Amino acid sequence: MKTIFKSGENADAIKQAAAILQNGGLVAFPTETVYGLGADALNAEAAAKIYAAKGRPSDNPLIVHIADKNAVYELAYNVSEKAVMLMEAFWPGPLTIILPKKNIVPYGTTGGLNTVAIRMPSHPVALSLIKESGVYIAAPSANTSGRPSPTNAEHVKEDMDGRIDMIIDGGAVGIGIESTIVDMTGEIPTILRPGFVTKKMLEDIVGPVTTDKAIVCPDAAYKPKAPGMKYTHYAPKGELTIVESITNDNTAVIDKINSLVKEKTNAGHNVAIISSEENSGKYNCKNIFIAGSVSKDETVAARIYGILRQCDDISADFIFSEAFDKGALGSAIMNRLLKAAGQRIINV
């Protein structure tokens, strides 16, 4: 299969991509969070192609992308007042809502679940593609399963060239981590994946919100309710370890990372560090990637997947990262880093 690569600024590209989706094909496209790998959400055979292209486990549900809030009522039932409040507050935008699915949504899209994950993206290319195609687009991140999510079209090309029909280049994304996912099937909204829309932001709209225990206590036997809950995700090829201070001792973290770098370098390994802007000059390593300032967590979120891919570009055997758990996006960033590290963390 030859993958077509076109700019999202070209109206003809959107029309061509829409036709591919209508005919059961696969198109990668930009959203405000990460690049998505799209297929017709109501076509079970098309959804199956997503799993095949990504090498994705079939019980890992897909998010259905829409361009009109009214579409929710075609895809789901028991749409609560709180769900409507969140839709009004955060759509279009980086929030995914889980609701009981209607029969029109195939189990091939929902990973066998009786619920459907729905979001309305804000990226103009994504919205144009949904509208032009006339289909609801099921779209996980456009990377091979387990790899860092793509934040530009070249990342998609690295993983998907020859596997899918088309890639729409919309430049670098703005947010850089996937949407917040909230389960609205119970009485109290439950966060299944943290993201740019924080717990506080949700509670400001609908009152109490809880967080699913699987986020902090991963269980191999757990059936995922949402993308990214069960499996190792976002991982570079080298072994990633997070180093965190339990007493907020910044010096202890720097000393530990320098010690680990020296140990691995002396053993002949290629080593990389993921550092904050404030600490970057304090490490003894030739490969230092600056995620951003600890005071600007939105910058860290936007850069983190790209940095993990840069670590692959230099063939890093071992990667040591500071924890980026401060600020409003701290929980979302750490959720992705811990997944990428396979929960490998050293407390100092």
C-alpha positions as CSV (number, residue, x, y, z in Angstrom):
1,M,0.0,0.0,0.0
2,K,1.3,3.4,-0.9
3,T,0.5,6.1,1.6
4,I,-0.6,9.5,0.3
5,F,0.9,12.4,2.1
6,K,-0.8,15.8,1.8
7,S,-1.2,19.2,3.5
8,G,-4.3,19.9,5.5
9,E,-4.4,23.3,4.0
10,N,-5.5,21.8,0.6
11,A,-9.2,21.5,0.3
12,D,-8.8,18.7,-2.3
13,A,-6.8,16.7,0.3
14,I,-9.8,16.8,2.6
15,K,-12.1,15.7,-0.2
16,Q,-9.8,12.8,-1.1
17,A,-9.4,11.8,2.6
18,A,-13.2,11.9,3.0
19,A,-13.7,9.6,0.0
20,I,-11.2,7.1,1.5
21,L,-13.1,7.1,4.8
22,Q,-16.4,6.6,3.0
23,N,-14.9,3.6,1.2
24,G,-13.7,1.9,4.4
25,G,-10.1,3.1,4.3
26,L,-7.7,4.6,6.9
27,V,-6.6,8.3,7.2
28,A,-4.3,9.9,9.7
29,F,-5.2,13.5,10.6
30,P,-4.3,16.2,13.1
31,T,-6.4,17.0,16.2
32,E,-5.6,19.5,18.9
33,T,-4.2,16.7,21.1
34,V,-2.3,14.2,18.9
35,Y,-2.6,12.9,15.4
36,G,-5.4,10.3,15.0
37,L,-5.7,7.3,12.8
38,G,-9.3,7.4,11.5
39,A,-11.8,5.1,10.0
40,D,-15.6,5.0,9.7
41,A,-16.7,4.3,13.3
42,L,-19.9,2.6,12.2
43,N,-18.1,0.2,9.8
44,A,-16.8,-2.8,11.8
45,E,-14.5,-3.9,9.0
46,A,-13.0,-0.4,8.8
47,A,-12.4,-0.3,12.5
48,A,-10.7,-3.7,12.3
49,K,-8.2,-2.2,9.9
50,I,-7.2,0.3,12.6
51,Y,-6.4,-2.5,15.0
52,A,-4.4,-4.3,12.3
53,A,-2.4,-1.2,11.2
54,K,-1.5,-0.3,14.8
55,G,-1.0,-3.8,16.1
56,R,-3.5,-2.8,18.8
57,P,-5.2,-5.3,21.2
58,S,-8.8,-5.8,20.1
59,D,-10.2,-5.1,23.6
60,N,-8.8,-1.6,23.6
61,P,-11.7,0.7,22.7
62,L,-11.6,3.4,20.1
63,I,-12.8,7.0,20.5
64,V,-15.5,8.2,18.1
65,H,-14.9,11.7,16.8
66,I,-18.0,13.9,15.9
67,A,-18.5,17.4,14.5
68,D,-22.0,18.1,15.9
69,K,-23.1,17.7,19.5
70,N,-26.4,16.2,18.3
71,A,-24.5,13.2,17.0
72,V,-24.2,12.0,20.6
73,Y,-27.9,11.1,20.6
74,E,-27.4,8.9,17.5
75,L,-24.5,7.0,19.1
76,A,-25.5,6.8,22.7
77,Y,-28.5,6.7,25.1
78,N,-29.0,7.8,28.8
79,V,-27.2,11.1,28.1
80,S,-27.3,12.6,31.5
81,E,-27.7,16.3,32.4
82,K,-24.1,16.3,33.7
83,A,-22.9,14.8,30.4
84,V,-24.7,17.7,28.5
85,M,-23.1,20.2,30.9
86,L,-19.6,18.9,30.1
87,M,-20.3,18.9,26.4
88,E,-21.5,22.5,26.5
89,A,-18.4,23.5,28.6
90,F,-15.6,21.7,26.8
91,W,-16.7,20.8,23.2
92,P,-15.2,21.2,20.8
93,G,-12.1,20.4,22.8
94,P,-9.9,17.7,24.4
95,L,-12.6,15.9,26.4
96,T,-13.9,12.4,25.7
97,I,-17.2,11.3,27.3
98,I,-18.2,7.6,27.8
99,L,-21.9,6.8,27.5
100,P,-24.0,3.6,27.0
101,K,-23.8,2.8,23.3
102,K,-26.7,2.3,20.8
103,N,-26.7,-0.7,18.5
104,I,-25.6,1.4,15.6
105,V,-22.1,1.4,17.1
106,P,-20.4,-1.9,16.4
107,Y,-18.6,-3.8,19.1
108,G,-15.5,-3.7,16.8
109,T,-15.3,0.0,17.6
110,T,-15.9,-0.2,21.3
111,G,-13.5,-3.1,22.0
112,G,-16.5,-5.4,22.9
113,L,-17.9,-2.9,25.5
114,N,-21.5,-1.8,25.8
115,T,-20.3,1.8,26.1
116,V,-19.0,4.3,23.5
117,A,-16.3,6.9,23.9
118,I,-17.2,10.2,22.1
119,R,-15.4,13.5,21.6
120,M,-15.7,16.6,19.4
121,P,-12.2,17.8,18.4
122,S,-11.5,21.5,18.0
123,H,-8.8,21.2,15.3
124,P,-10.2,22.7,12.0
125,V,-8.8,19.9,9.8
126,A,-10.4,17.2,12.0
127,L,-13.7,19.0,12.0
128,S,-13.6,19.6,8.2
129,L,-12.8,15.9,7.6
130,I,-15.7,14.7,9.7
131,K,-18.1,17.1,8.0
132,E,-16.8,16.4,4.5
133,S,-16.8,12.6,4.9
134,G,-20.3,12.5,6.5
135,V,-19.1,9.7,8.8
136,Y,-18.3,9.5,12.5
137,I,-14.5,8.8,12.7
138,A,-13.1,6.2,15.1
139,A,-9.6,7.4,15.8
140,P,-6.9,6.3,18.3
141,S,-3.5,7.9,18.1
142,A,-1.8,7.3,14.7
143,N,1.2,5.3,15.9
144,T,2.0,1.6,16.2
145,S,0.6,0.3,19.4
146,G,2.8,1.0,22.5
147,R,4.9,3.7,20.8
148,P,4.9,7.4,21.7
149,S,1.9,9.2,20.3
150,P,2.5,11.3,17.2
151,T,2.5,15.1,17.6
152,N,3.4,15.9,13.9
153,A,2.9,14.2,10.6
154,E,6.5,13.0,10.3
155,H,5.9,10.9,13.5
156,V,2.9,9.3,11.8
157,K,4.9,8.6,8.7
158,E,7.6,6.9,10.8
159,D,5.1,4.4,12.1
160,M,2.3,4.2,9.5
161,D,3.9,4.8,6.0
162,G,2.7,1.8,3.8
163,R,0.2,0.7,6.4
164,I,-2.6,3.2,5.8
165,D,-4.1,5.1,2.8
166,M,-3.4,8.7,3.6
167,I,-1.7,11.1,6.1
168,I,-3.0,14.7,6.3
169,D,-0.2,17.1,7.5
170,G,-1.6,19.8,9.7
171,G,1.7,20.8,11.3
172,A,2.6,20.3,15.0
173,V,-0.4,19.8,17.4
174,G,-1.0,22.3,20.2
175,I,-1.7,20.2,23.3
176,G,0.5,17.1,22.8
177,I,-1.2,14.6,25.1
178,E,-4.5,12.7,24.5
179,S,-7.9,13.9,25.7
180,T,-9.2,13.6,29.2
181,I,-11.7,10.6,29.3
182,V,-14.6,10.8,31.7
183,D,-17.0,7.9,32.3
184,M,-20.6,9.3,32.5
185,T,-22.4,6.0,32.9
186,G,-22.5,6.2,36.7
187,E,-23.9,8.6,39.2
188,I,-20.5,10.3,39.8
189,P,-18.4,11.1,36.8
190,T,-15.2,9.1,36.8
191,I,-11.9,10.1,35.1
192,L,-10.5,7.1,33.2
193,R,-7.6,9.0,31.6
194,P,-6.3,12.4,32.8
195,G,-5.6,15.1,30.2
196,F,-5.7,18.8,29.4
197,V,-9.2,19.1,31.0
198,T,-8.3,18.7,34.7
199,K,-10.3,17.2,37.6
200,K,-10.8,20.7,39.0
201,M,-12.1,22.0,35.7
202,L,-14.6,19.2,35.5
203,E,-15.7,19.7,39.1
204,D,-16.3,23.4,38.5
205,I,-19.0,22.3,36.0
206,V,-20.6,19.2,37.5
207,G,-19.5,18.9,41.1
208,P,-17.8,15.8,42.6
209,V,-15.7,13.8,40.2
210,T,-13.7,10.6,41.0
211,T,-10.7,9.0,39.4
212,D,-10.6,5.3,38.4
213,K,-8.3,3.2,40.6
214,A,-6.8,1.6,37.5
215,I,-5.0,4.8,36.7
216,V,-2.9,4.6,39.8
217,C,-3.0,0.8,40.4
218,P,-2.6,-0.9,37.0
219,D,-3.9,-4.5,36.9
220,A,-3.0,-6.9,34.1
221,A,-6.4,-8.6,34.5
222,Y,-8.3,-5.4,34.2
223,K,-10.6,-5.0,31.2
224,P,-10.0,-1.5,29.9
225,K,-13.0,0.9,29.8
226,A,-11.0,3.5,27.8
227,P,-7.9,3.7,25.6
228,G,-4.6,3.6,27.4
229,M,-5.8,2.1,30.7
230,K,-4.4,-1.4,30.5
231,Y,-1.4,-1.7,28.3
232,T,2.1,-0.2,28.2
233,H,1.8,2.9,26.0
234,Y,3.9,5.7,24.6
235,A,7.1,3.7,25.2
236,P,10.5,4.5,23.6
237,K,12.7,1.7,22.4
238,G,15.2,2.3,25.2
239,E,14.4,1.6,28.9
240,L,12.8,4.6,30.5
241,T,13.1,5.2,34.3
242,I,11.6,8.1,36.2
243,V,13.5,9.5,39.2
244,E,11.4,11.3,41.7
245,S,12.0,12.8,45.2
246,I,9.6,11.8,48.0
247,T,10.8,14.9,49.9
248,N,10.9,17.4,47.0
249,D,14.7,17.3,47.2
250,N,15.8,18.5,43.8
251,T,19.5,17.9,44.5
252,A,18.8,14.2,45.3
253,V,17.1,13.7,42.0
254,I,20.0,15.3,40.0
255,D,22.6,13.3,42.0
256,K,20.7,10.0,41.4
257,I,20.3,10.6,37.7
258,N,24.0,11.5,37.3
259,S,24.9,8.4,39.2
260,L,22.8,6.2,37.0
261,V,24.1,7.9,33.8
262,K,27.7,7.3,34.9
263,E,27.0,3.6,35.7
264,K,25.3,2.9,32.3
265,T,27.8,5.0,30.3
266,N,30.7,3.2,31.9
267,A,29.1,-0.1,30.9
268,G,29.1,1.1,27.2
269,H,25.4,2.1,26.9
270,N,24.0,5.1,25.1
271,V,22.1,7.2,27.7
272,A,19.7,10.1,27.6
273,I,18.1,12.4,30.2
274,I,14.8,14.1,30.1
275,S,15.2,17.3,32.1
276,S,13.4,20.4,33.2
277,E,14.8,23.7,31.8
278,E,15.8,24.7,35.4
279,N,18.0,21.5,35.9
280,S,19.4,21.0,32.4
281,G,22.9,22.4,33.2
282,K,23.3,20.2,36.2
283,Y,23.7,16.9,34.4
284,N,26.7,15.1,33.1
285,C,25.4,13.5,29.9
286,K,25.9,14.2,26.2
287,N,22.2,13.6,25.5
288,I,20.0,16.0,27.4
289,F,16.5,16.7,26.2
290,I,14.7,19.7,27.8
291,A,11.0,19.1,28.3
292,G,10.3,22.7,29.5
293,S,10.1,24.7,32.6
294,V,8.5,23.3,35.7
295,S,6.3,26.4,35.8
296,K,5.0,25.8,32.3
297,D,3.5,22.3,32.3
298,E,1.7,22.9,29.0
299,T,5.1,23.1,27.3
300,V,6.1,19.8,28.9
301,A,2.9,18.2,27.7
302,A,3.4,19.4,24.2
303,R,7.0,18.2,24.0
304,I,7.1,14.9,25.9
305,Y,6.1,12.5,23.1
306,G,8.5,14.2,20.6
307,I,11.3,13.8,23.1
308,L,10.7,10.1,23.6
309,R,10.9,9.8,19.8
310,Q,14.2,11.8,19.8
311,C,15.6,9.3,22.3
312,D,14.8,6.6,19.7
313,D,16.5,8.7,17.0
314,I,19.8,8.6,18.9
315,S,19.3,4.9,19.8
316,A,19.3,5.5,23.5
317,D,19.6,2.3,25.5
318,F,18.6,3.9,28.8
319,I,16.6,7.1,29.5
320,F,16.3,8.7,32.9
321,S,13.6,11.4,33.4
322,E,12.8,13.8,36.1
323,A,9.2,13.6,37.4
324,F,6.9,16.4,36.0
325,D,4.1,16.1,38.5
326,K,3.6,19.8,39.4
327,G,1.0,22.1,38.0
328,A,-2.5,21.5,36.6
329,L,-1.3,19.0,34.0
330,G,1.1,17.1,36.3
331,S,-1.2,14.1,36.7
332,A,-1.7,13.8,32.9
333,I,2.0,14.1,32.1
334,M,2.9,11.6,34.8
335,N,0.2,9.2,33.6
336,R,1.9,9.2,30.2
337,L,5.4,8.9,31.5
338,L,4.6,6.1,33.9
339,K,2.9,4.2,31.0
340,A,6.0,4.8,28.9
341,A,8.3,3.6,31.6
342,G,6.1,0.5,32.4
343,Q,5.6,2.0,35.9
344,R,9.4,2.0,36.4
345,I,10.1,4.7,39.0
346,I,12.9,5.3,41.5
347,N,12.1,7.3,44.7
348,V,14.9,9.1,46.3
